[in-house]
Amino acid sequence: MKILTITLGLLLLLIQYPLWFGKGGWREVMNYRDALNTQIEKNIEGRAVNSQIKVEVVDLKTGLDEIEESARSDLGMIKEGEVFFKTLDKPSNNVSK
């Protein structure tokens, strides 16, 4: 009877081994779950960026304000009749007195 109990216990452990350490086991499932959560967070961030880009595209299609703002900031363009003043952040040391 004692040998049968020990044999059944060993068989139970052999059956449990793949569940915990084998392919598709508990560890692998936990790793996949962590990877899934990471990917979900990346997708949420990507959706936020996409929605902001969609808003900018709609604004570019409907109004000229966004185009004008982009031209001024990105390309340094000035409207006709405007006066442009360029200021220096730090004064130059080569100023003669």
BELVEN-V741929 format. One record per run of one state. SS is the DSSP state (2 for helix, 1 for strand, 0 for the rest). FROM is the first residue (numbers start at 1). LEN is the number of residues. If there is no record, write none. Layout:
# BELVEN-V741929
ss=[SS/SS]
from=[FROM/FROM]
len=[LEN/LEN]
This chain:
# BELVEN-V741929
ss=[0/2/0/2/0/2/0]
from=[1/2/22/26/63/65/76]
len=[1/20/4/37/2/11/22]
